[in-house]
């Protein structure tokens, strides 16, 4: 991999997105609107304070997964990736460049979502808001890398959507949103320990309730980072030049 080529790919992706207001709206605005909708549904109840941190994990994760996977797949379907790889650009440069571009967008997305949840919707945070923001960013980047991973195997946009029941839905069901993970059947709890979104939700809940120290949250961030790095490595190794 080459840093110059990676950064050039990052700049190209950001330039393309800058001229696509619908994608910007989907990435930055939609997760915050969904969080606001959940808060509105549970107005005058304590429910939002309970599930709000999980919503900060869920909506950015899903949106980043969908946008990243479909955008990357489109590069292959249109032959853009094949042309790029005919030049001195490796698969690793391409994947890492996309990861960096969407990671920067994840920072903006997470900042807006956290601000919406805390200062507009009134989500009570007993721990550090900055630490909450850091976990939210890591979670959004996780969605990005899993989207890149899925796009390496999919051939059509419909197949990308088909990856959601495999990669996304189990994480939502077992991540502790509907039932605390320690109350799941033993087998399901063991499976949830191996799902990265579970660790993101655990970390956000820990920060929101201040029930764990910074070392625990840091450990969860390392786990999320390891999953994200693994998805980038596997995605770069399996990426196809073109989709027929």
C-alpha positions in Angstrom: 0.0 0.0 0.0 1.1 3.6 -0.7 0.0 6.5 1.5 -0.2 9.0 -1.4 -2.4 6.7 -3.5 -4.6 5.9 -0.4 -5.1 9.6 0.3 -5.8 10.3 -3.3 -8.6 7.7 -3.2 -9.9 9.3 0.0 -10.0 12.7 -1.7 -11.7 11.4 -4.8 -14.5 9.7 -2.7 -15.0 12.8 -0.6 -15.2 14.9 -3.8 -17.9 12.6 -5.3 -19.9 12.6 -2.1 -19.7 16.4 -1.8 -21.6 16.6 -5.1 -24.3 14.2 -4.0 -26.6 15.9 -1.5 -28.8 12.9 -1.2 -26.0 10.7 0.1 -24.9 13.5 2.5 -28.4 13.8 3.8 -28.7 10.0 4.2 -25.4 9.8 6.1 -25.6 12.8 8.3 -29.2 13.7 8.7 -31.2 10.5 8.6 -29.7 8.8 11.7 -30.3 11.9 13.8 -33.9 12.1 12.6 -34.5 8.5 13.5 -33.1 9.1 16.9 -35.4 12.1 17.3 -38.3 10.0 16.2 -37.6 7.4 18.8 -37.3 10.1 21.5 -40.6 11.6 20.3 -42.3 8.2 20.5 -41.3 7.8 24.1 -41.9 11.4 25.2 -42.7 11.7 29.0 -41.4 8.2 29.7 -38.0 7.0 30.9 -37.7 4.6 27.9 -35.5 6.8 25.7 -32.9 7.1 28.5 -32.7 3.3 28.5 -32.6 2.6 24.8 -31.1 5.9 23.6 -27.5 4.8 23.7 -28.4 1.7 21.7 -30.0 3.8 19.1 -26.8 5.8 18.8 -25.1 2.5 17.9 -27.9 1.1 15.7 -28.9 3.8 13.2 -25.4 5.1 12.2 -24.2 1.5 11.9 -26.9 0.4 9.6 -26.8 3.6 7.4 -23.0 3.4 7.0 -23.2 -0.3 6.1 -25.7 0.3 3.4 -24.2 3.5 1.9 -20.6 2.2 1.9 -21.5 -1.2 0.5 -23.6 0.1 -2.3 -21.2 2.9 -3.2 -18.2 0.5 -3.4 -20.2 -2.0 -5.4 -21.2 0.7 -7.9 -17.4 1.4 -8.5 -17.0 -2.2 -9.6 -20.2 -2.4 -11.7 -19.4 0.7 -13.7 -15.8 -0.5 -14.3 -14.3 2.4 -12.3 -12.4 0.0 -10.0 -11.0 -2.0 -13.0 -9.7 1.2 -14.5 -8.2 2.4 -11.2 -6.5 -1.0 -10.6 -4.9 -0.9 -14.1 -2.9 2.0 -12.7 -0.5 1.8 -9.7 -3.3 1.4 -7.2 -3.6 -1.7 -5.1 -6.7 -3.2 -3.6 -5.5 -2.2 -0.2 -5.1 1.4 -1.3 -8.6 1.4 -2.6 -10.2 -0.2 0.5 -8.2 1.9 2.9 -9.0 5.1 1.0 -12.7 4.3 1.1 -12.4 3.5 4.8 -10.7 6.8 5.6 -13.2 8.8 3.5 -16.2 7.3 5.2 -14.4 7.4 8.6 -14.3 11.2 8.2 -18.0 11.2 7.3 -18.6 9.0 10.4 -17.0 11.7 12.6 -19.5 14.3 11.3 -22.4 11.8 11.4 -21.6 10.9 15.0 -21.2 14.5 16.1 -24.6 15.4 14.8 -26.2 12.2 16.2 -24.7 12.7 19.7 -25.7 16.4 19.7 -29.2 15.5 18.6 -29.6 12.8 21.3 -28.0 14.7 24.2 -28.9 18.3 23.6 -32.1 18.1 21.6 -33.7 14.9 22.7 -32.5 15.2 26.3 -30.7 11.8 26.6 -29.1 11.8 30.1 -25.4 10.9 30.0 -23.8 10.4 33.4 -20.3 9.7 31.9 -18.2 11.7 29.5 -19.9 13.0 26.4 -16.6 13.0 24.6 -16.2 9.3 25.4 -19.7 8.7 24.1 -18.8 10.5 20.9 -15.6 8.3 20.5 -17.6 5.1 20.8 -20.3 6.4 18.4 -17.5 7.2 15.8 -16.0 3.7 16.3 -19.4 2.1 15.8 -20.1 4.1 12.6 -16.6 3.1 11.2 -17.5 -0.5 12.1 -20.6 -0.2 9.9 -18.4 1.2 7.1 -15.8 -1.6 7.2 -18.5 -4.3 7.3 -20.1 -2.6 4.3 -16.8 -2.7 2.4 -16.6 -6.4 3.4 -20.0 -7.2 2.1 -19.4 -5.3 -1.2 -16.4 -7.5 -1.9 -18.7 -10.5 -2.2 -21.9 -9.0 -3.6 -22.6 -8.7 -7.3 -25.7 -6.5 -7.3 -27.3 -3.9 -4.9 -30.0 -6.5 -4.2 -27.3 -8.9 -3.0 -25.9 -6.2 -0.7 -29.3 -5.9 0.9 -29.4 -9.7 1.3 -26.3 -9.5 3.4 -28.2 -7.6 6.0 -30.0 -10.6 7.4 -26.6 -12.3 7.7 -24.4 -9.5 9.0 -26.7 -6.9 10.5 -30.0 -8.4 11.8 -28.4 -11.0 14.1 -26.3 -8.2 15.7 -29.5 -6.1 16.3 -31.4 -9.0 17.8 -28.5 -10.2 20.0 -26.9 -6.9 20.8 -28.9 -6.1 23.9 -31.4 -3.7 22.4 -34.5 -5.8 23.1 -33.2 -7.7 26.1 -30.0 -7.3 28.2 -27.4 -9.7 26.9 -26.9 -11.3 30.3 -30.6 -12.3 30.2 -30.3 -14.1 26.9 -30.1 -17.9 26.8 -26.5 -19.0 27.4 -25.9 -20.1 23.8 -27.2 -16.8 22.4 -25.2 -14.8 25.0 -22.1 -16.6 23.9 -22.8 -15.9 20.2 -23.5 -12.2 21.0 -20.0 -11.9 22.6 -18.6 -12.5 19.1 -20.7 -9.8 17.4 -19.1 -6.4 17.3 -22.3 -4.3 17.6 -22.8 -5.9 21.0 -19.6 -4.4 22.2 -20.5 -1.0 20.8 -23.9 -1.1 22.6 -22.3 -2.2 25.8 -19.7 0.6 25.6 -22.4 3.3 24.9 -24.6 2.0 27.8 -21.6 2.0 30.1 -20.8 5.6 29.2 -24.4 6.7 29.5 -24.9 5.2 33.0 -21.2 5.6 34.1 -21.4 2.0 35.3 -17.9 1.1 34.1 -14.5 2.9 34.1 -12.7 4.2 31.1 -10.5 1.1 30.9 -13.6 -1.0 30.3 -14.8 1.3 27.5 -11.3 1.4 26.0 -11.3 -2.4 25.9 -14.6 -2.4 24.1 -13.2 0.1 21.6 -10.2 -2.2 21.0 -12.6 -5.1 20.2 -14.6 -2.9 17.8 -11.3 -1.7 16.2 -10.1 -5.3 15.8 -13.4 -6.3 14.0 -13.1 -3.2 11.8 -9.5 -4.0 10.9 -10.3 -7.6 10.1 -13.2 -6.6 7.8 -10.8 -4.2 5.9 -8.1 -6.9 5.5 -10.6 -9.5 4.3 -12.3 -7.1 2.1 -9.1 -6.0 0.4 -8.0 -9.7 -0.1 -11.3 -10.7 -1.7 -12.2 -7.6 -3.7 -13.0 -8.3 -7.3 -11.9 -5.9 -10.0 -15.3 -5.9 -11.8 -18.7 -7.3 -11.3 -20.3 -8.8 -14.4 
